[in-house]
Amino acid sequence: MSDDLHSICDEHGVFLRRDAIELGYTDQSLARLVRQRTVHRIRHGSYSMGQEWDGLKATERHWRRAMAVLRTSRASVAVSHTTALIGMDVPVWDLALDLVHVTRLDHRGGRKAAGVAQHRGRLCPDELTSTRGVQATSAARTAIDLTTMADVEHCLPVLDHLLHVEATTKEELRVIAKRQEFWAHTLTTDLVIQLADGRRESVGESRSAYMFWRGGLPRPQPNHKILDERGRVFARVDFAWPGLGVFLEFDGKEKYLRYRREGESVIDAVLREKRREERICRLTGWRCIRITWADLYRPEATVAYIASVLAGGPVHP
């Protein structure tokens, strides 16, 4: 009975109640399909096929909810804030996904209701773009908007990523920030821009950099090149303090999965990384620190350990 509902799903996997009614469905039959989990009710008046919904990640579900919001919105809006980040495939570590964020284009006051946060704010032409076929705030505008609703540690991975993939520049970020300097909740915006660095390549590296800064450690060089005996680039390390003879690698699970070679097990990748570390130490005479996600959740102890190594202490706590 529900096969024909696939035909009225849009490119985002959303269909509306009114379209189902035109096919001959009733509110009662739709409710029955929802109970049977054949159909998933996204929000009032909008649905998705149940099996598809069950297979979506949290960010994908958020985006589908956003598409349902756009399909049923009576106001002209652009997706913004966290929602726009998801549309751009930006890592949204630990950011709340409970609200779909849109910015009104009619300059009328926004409100928060039914899982949607409507924002009011003047958008210049260069602050609008198209993301996955829908209107959205630009990378720079989205990044600055985020700084008004999240703290430095949660904003930094986003700005680092956008700079790394060259979706924006620090100059563009500063221009947008200048336009909003008298807006509410922008006190940390300049600090986030100052700390952001596109040479960092992962959320773990961004969070590590935040921990170093918050703990008062000397600022390391990110993504530092290591040269071999012939002066060629042999490797890059996540962070380096060349003057202190120390480099640091952040060991996240995704690191070994991302760089694992064809036919290589995770154990093989770990052993290869160990050999790489040993060669770096021979080439430079430096010592290596390794930290993991767990270390980021005990920053005071981790900072104290790193500070000890930088001062010449042992590399194993």
KOLPA-560979 format. One line per field, with one value per residue (C-alpha): residue number from 1; residue in three letters; y, z, x. Coordinates in pm, whole numbers, plus 50000, padded with zeros to 5 digits. Example, Ala and Ser with C-alpha at 12.3 -4.5 7.8 and 13.67 -1.06 7.14 Angstrom:
seq	1,2 .
type	ALA,SER .
c2	49550,49894 .
c3	50780,50714 .
c1	51230,51367 .
//
This chain:
seq	1,2,3,4,5,6,7,8,9,10,11,12,13,14,15,16,17,18,19,20,21,22,23,24,25,26,27,28,29,30,31,32,33,34,35,36,37,38,39,40,41,42,43,44,45,46,47,48,49,50,51,52,53,54,55,56,57,58,59,60,61,62,63,64,65,66,67,68,69,70,71,72,73,74,75,76,77,78,79,80,81,82,83,84,85,86,87,88,89,90,91,92,93,94,95,96,97,98,99,100,101,102,103,104,105,106,107,108,109,110,111,112,113,114,115,116,117,118,119,120,121,122,123,124,125,126,127,128,129,130,131,132,133,134,135,136,137,138,139,140,141,142,143,144,145,146,147,148,149,150,151,152,153,154,155,156,157,158,159,160,161,162,163,164,165,166,167,168,169,170,171,172,173,174,175,176,177,178,179,180,181,182,183,184,185,186,187,188,189,190,191,192,193,194,195,196,197,198,199,200,201,202,203,204,205,206,207,208,209,210,211,212,213,214,215,216,217,218,219,220,221,222,223,224,225,226,227,228,229,230,231,232,233,234,235,236,237,238,239,240,241,242,243,244,245,246,247,248,249,250,251,252,253,254,255,256,257,258,259,260,261,262,263,264,265,266,267,268,269,270,271,272,273,274,275,276,277,278,279,280,281,282,283,284,285,286,287,288,289,290,291,292,293,294,295,296,297,298,299,300,301,302,303,304,305,306,307,308,309,310,311,312,313,314,315,316,317 .
type	MET,SER,ASP,ASP,LEU,HIS,SER,ILE,CYS,ASP,GLU,HIS,GLY,VAL,PHE,LEU,ARG,ARG,ASP,ALA,ILE,GLU,LEU,GLY,TYR,THR,ASP,GLN,SER,LEU,ALA,ARG,LEU,VAL,ARG,GLN,ARG,THR,VAL,HIS,ARG,ILE,ARG,HIS,GLY,SER,TYR,SER,MET,GLY,GLN,GLU,TRP,ASP,GLY,LEU,LYS,ALA,THR,GLU,ARG,HIS,TRP,ARG,ARG,ALA,MET,ALA,VAL,LEU,ARG,THR,SER,ARG,ALA,SER,VAL,ALA,VAL,SER,HIS,THR,THR,ALA,LEU,ILE,GLY,MET,ASP,VAL,PRO,VAL,TRP,ASP,LEU,ALA,LEU,ASP,LEU,VAL,HIS,VAL,THR,ARG,LEU,ASP,HIS,ARG,GLY,GLY,ARG,LYS,ALA,ALA,GLY,VAL,ALA,GLN,HIS,ARG,GLY,ARG,LEU,CYS,PRO,ASP,GLU,LEU,THR,SER,THR,ARG,GLY,VAL,GLN,ALA,THR,SER,ALA,ALA,ARG,THR,ALA,ILE,ASP,LEU,THR,THR,MET,ALA,ASP,VAL,GLU,HIS,CYS,LEU,PRO,VAL,LEU,ASP,HIS,LEU,LEU,HIS,VAL,GLU,ALA,THR,THR,LYS,GLU,GLU,LEU,ARG,VAL,ILE,ALA,LYS,ARG,GLN,GLU,PHE,TRP,ALA,HIS,THR,LEU,THR,THR,ASP,LEU,VAL,ILE,GLN,LEU,ALA,ASP,GLY,ARG,ARG,GLU,SER,VAL,GLY,GLU,SER,ARG,SER,ALA,TYR,MET,PHE,TRP,ARG,GLY,GLY,LEU,PRO,ARG,PRO,GLN,PRO,ASN,HIS,LYS,ILE,LEU,ASP,GLU,ARG,GLY,ARG,VAL,PHE,ALA,ARG,VAL,ASP,PHE,ALA,TRP,PRO,GLY,LEU,GLY,VAL,PHE,LEU,GLU,PHE,ASP,GLY,LYS,GLU,LYS,TYR,LEU,ARG,TYR,ARG,ARG,GLU,GLY,GLU,SER,VAL,ILE,ASP,ALA,VAL,LEU,ARG,GLU,LYS,ARG,ARG,GLU,GLU,ARG,ILE,CYS,ARG,LEU,THR,GLY,TRP,ARG,CYS,ILE,ARG,ILE,THR,TRP,ALA,ASP,LEU,TYR,ARG,PRO,GLU,ALA,THR,VAL,ALA,TYR,ILE,ALA,SER,VAL,LEU,ALA,GLY,GLY,PRO,VAL,HIS,PRO .
c2	50000,50240,50184,50482,50712,50677,50855,51172,51191,51486,51467,51498,51201,51410,51392,51609,51513,51709,51508,51179,51291,51356,50996,50875,50833,50957,51082,50749,50543,50761,50721,50343,50342,50546,50294,50014,50208,50196,50575,50814,51141,51404,51692,51817,51759,51601,51244,51015,50646,50455,50221,50511,50714,50425,50406,50773,50916,51191,51462,51315,51310,51671,51767,51582,51765,52088,51999,51931,52272,52440,52252,52374,52719,53015,53262,53305,53158,53026,52739,52873,52808,52436,52333,52508,52341,52000,52096,52175,51843,52025,51824,51932,51774,51786,52061,52029,51897,51927,52251,52325,52671,52909,53281,53482,53680,53918,54088,54003,53883,53521,53274,52929,52674,52317,52224,52525,52828,53123,53388,53750,53918,54122,53909,54077,53927,53776,53598,53376,53069,52744,52421,52090,52284,52504,52858,52877,53119,53129,52946,53267,53390,53047,53029,53372,53292,52982,53191,53361,53034,52804,52835,52861,52490,52391,52666,52607,52271,52429,52731,52515,52284,52566,52723,52386,52308,52671,52734,53070,53279,53465,53792,53692,53589,53924,54113,53931,53968,54344,54368,54196,54360,54523,54213,54018,53720,53811,53864,53550,53586,53764,53514,53216,53378,53449,53089,52927,52763,52582,52364,52152,51858,51703,51776,51605,51835,52142,52038,51965,52315,52461,52262,52386,52747,52714,52546,52820,52598,52746,52754,52467,52457,52248,52001,52043,51901,51654,51630,51319,51299,51436,51731,51580,51583,51246,51306,51564,51565,51703,51950,52043,52260,52264,52488,52248,51929,51781,51677,51556,51324,51304,50941,50927,50610,50774,50847,50479,50403,50697,50616,50238,50097,49847,49501,49636,49561,49825,49649,49672,50044,50097,49916,50117,50436,50322,50274,50617,50771,50602,50736,51089,51072,50955,51230,51513,51400,51507,51326,51222,51275,51089,51180,51041,51150,51035,51281,51570,51495,51540,51857,51967,51640,51626,51984,51922,51615,51799,52093,51851,51696,52038,52123,51814,51557,51197,51129,50864,50989 .
c3	50000,50083,49773,49598,49879,49747,49431,49620,49825,49717,49657,50032,50116,50250,50153,50277,50418,50149,49875,50045,50075,49702,49649,49848,50192,50500,50833,50981,50724,50766,51145,51099,50877,51141,51412,51185,51136,50761,50767,51004,51100,51089,51211,51165,50805,50684,50667,50554,50472,50795,50680,50534,50854,51069,50869,50900,51126,51373,51140,50845,51047,51143,50778,50682,50958,50817,50472,50621,50787,50455,50278,50530,50616,50531,50567,50339,50529,50483,50683,50921,51233,51311,51038,50770,50900,50856,50502,50434,50589,50861,51178,51450,51753,52059,51916,51998,51710,51872,51692,51321,51273,51002,50951,50824,50505,50566,50863,51092,51447,51495,51746,51883,51860,51750,51717,51503,51598,51370,51381,51284,51139,50833,50567,50308,49957,50016,50327,50132,49927,49808,49997,49869,49656,49931,50042,50329,50504,50370,50539,50694,50813,50953,51144,51299,51384,51566,51790,51926,52053,52140,52347,52215,52244,52037,51777,51715,51531,51300,51209,51173,50933,50722,50694,50618,50327,50210,50244,50398,50509,50824,50638,50543,50902,51030,50781,50897,51261,51211,51079,51393,51654,51831,51825,52141,52242,52024,52303,52216,51837,51795,52024,51821,51498,51657,51773,51450,51224,50900,50930,51189,51027,51282,51575,51803,51687,51732,52080,52165,52051,52268,52564,52504,52492,52794,52991,52913,52714,52446,52115,51896,51518,51372,51087,51107,50823,50901,50644,50572,50514,50160,50265,50137,50338,50510,50744,50910,51282,51440,51663,51717,51952,51744,51987,52271,52076,52124,51890,51975,51792,51862,51836,51748,51619,51288,51231,51195,50996,50759,50683,50686,50362,50143,50298,50620,50961,51231,51421,51111,51087,51453,51410,51098,51290,51563,51306,51163,51509,51567,51239,51315,51648,51475,51211,51453,51791,51929,52179,52110,52318,52229,52360,52297,52332,52695,52771,52645,52917,53191,53063,53384,53422,53050,53038,53346,53177,52850,53039,53223,52897,52742,53046,52991,53196,53096,52803,52993,53293 .
c1	50000,50281,50494,50340,50454,50808,50693,50601,50921,51135,51510,51564,51339,51049,50682,50396,50059,49876,50050,49962,49600,49592,49705,49405,49559,49376,49506,49401,49591,49902,49881,49858,50168,50351,50257,50379,50707,50653,50644,50815,50649,50922,50706,50351,50248,50572,50695,50975,50983,51043,51321,51515,51478,51599,51921,52009,52280,52192,52322,52131,51810,51867,51909,51593,51403,51541,51413,51071,51082,51162,50883,50625,50762,50544,50831,51130,51425,51777,51922,52185,52393,52435,52192,52395,52711,52551,52453,52819,52937,53129,53208,52964,53131,52907,52685,52316,52106,51764,51673,51666,51816,51696,51743,51450,51502,51211,51385,51095,51147,51240,51105,51173,50893,50819,51186,51275,51484,51410,51681,51648,51953,52038,52203,52423,52428,52774,52644,52405,52483,52328,52391,52255,52012,51867,51938,52187,52415,52770,53056,53194,52853,52767,53094,53043,52681,52802,53026,52713,52566,52859,53175,53530,53610,53306,53354,53723,53689,53432,53645,53956,53773,53629,53974,54136,53901,53932,53560,53648,53945,54035,53985,53630,53563,53688,53470,53156,53255,53298,52943,52815,53040,52747,52526,52453,52669,52970,53223,53423,53402,53737,53909,53785,53906,54243,54286,54159,54418,54340,54649,54472,54295,54059,53833,54085,54363,54143,54044,54407,54505,54231,54361,54717,54595,54368,54647,54898,55136,55364,55180,55304,55336,55051,55098,55476,55688,55965,56245,56450,56827,56786,56574,56251,55929,55916,55623,55405,55338,55023,55208,55573,55776,56099,56285,56208,56273,55926,55646,55296,55060,54689,54582,54215,54052,53971,54340,54427,54114,54171,54534,54509,54642,54460,54475,54626,54475,54442,54724,54943,54865,54956,55288,55365,55290,55531,55808,55728,55761,56096,56233,56111,56292,56613,56590,56521,56649,56311,56091,55732,55418,55100,54756,54407,54045,54049,54330,54118,53863,54125,54290,54462,54653,54733,54859,55075,55228,55299,55449,55677,55799,55854,56066,56280,56093,56019,55788,55595,55391 .
//
